[in-house]
Amino acid sequence: LSVPNFWLGIGAIFILAAGLGLILASGYVPFTANPGQHLLHLFLPAVILGTSVMAAIMRQTRASMLETMKSDYVRTARAIGLSRT
């Protein structure tokens, strides 16, 4: 199930900012004025935009791992007694 970033962002604002008050929903603080506050304001957009990229990387990593587990050298290593881990 793929949720568009704008819906995920709106949901995160409603739940995390408006509902629970855990993060900041809006605002701007220049980096030179207060670096910590500036990074705090960037946290939610960075997480929301990173979720779609994270999902693609996870799918590629899983496919690559499954392909590697079926290769000959893994089968040979298991045949000589090495554990799966």
For each residue, the residues with C-beta under 8 A, 3 or more apart:
1:
2: 52 55
3: 7 8
4: 7 8
5: 8 9 48 49 51 52
6: 9 10
7: 3 4 10 11
8: 3 4 5 11 12 48 51
9: 5 6 12 13 44 45 48
10: 6 7 13 14
11: 7 8 14 15
12: 8 9 15 16 17 44 47 48
13: 9 10 16 17 18 25 44
14: 10 11 17 18 19
15: 11 12 18 19 20
16: 12 13 19 20 22 23 44
17: 12 13 14 20 21 22 23 24 25 44
18: 13 14 15 21 25
19: 14 15 16
20: 15 16 17
21: 17 18
22: 16 17
23: 16 17 40 43 44
24: 17 27 40 41 44
25: 13 17 18 44
26:
27: 24 41
28: 41
29: 33 34 37 38 41
30: 33 34 38
31: 35 38
32: 35
33: 29 30 37 38
34: 29 30 37 38
35: 31 32 38 39
36: 39 40
37: 29 33 34 40 41
38: 29 30 31 33 34 35 41 42
39: 35 36 42 43
40: 23 24 36 37 43
41: 24 27 28 29 37 38
42: 38 39 45 46
43: 23 39 40 46 47
44: 9 12 13 16 17 23 24 25 47 48
45: 9 42 48 49
46: 42 43 49 50
47: 12 43 44 50 51
48: 5 8 9 12 44 45 51
49: 5 45 46 52 53
50: 46 47 53 54
51: 5 8 47 48 54 55
52: 2 5 49 55 56
53: 49 50 56 57
54: 50 51 57 58
55: 2 51 52 58 59
56: 52 53 59 60
57: 53 54 60 61
58: 54 55 61 62
59: 55 56 62 63
60: 56 57 63 64
61: 57 58 64 65
62: 58 59 65 66
63: 59 60 66 67
64: 60 61 67 68
65: 61 62 68 69
66: 62 63 69 70
67: 63 64 70 71
68: 64 65 71 74
69: 65 66 74
70: 66 67 74 75
71: 67 68 74 75
72: 75 76
73: 76 77
74: 68 69 70 71 77 78
75: 70 71 72 78 79
76: 72 73 79 80
77: 73 74 80 82
78: 74 75 81 82 84
79: 75 76
80: 76 77
81: 78
82: 77 78
83:
84: 78
85:
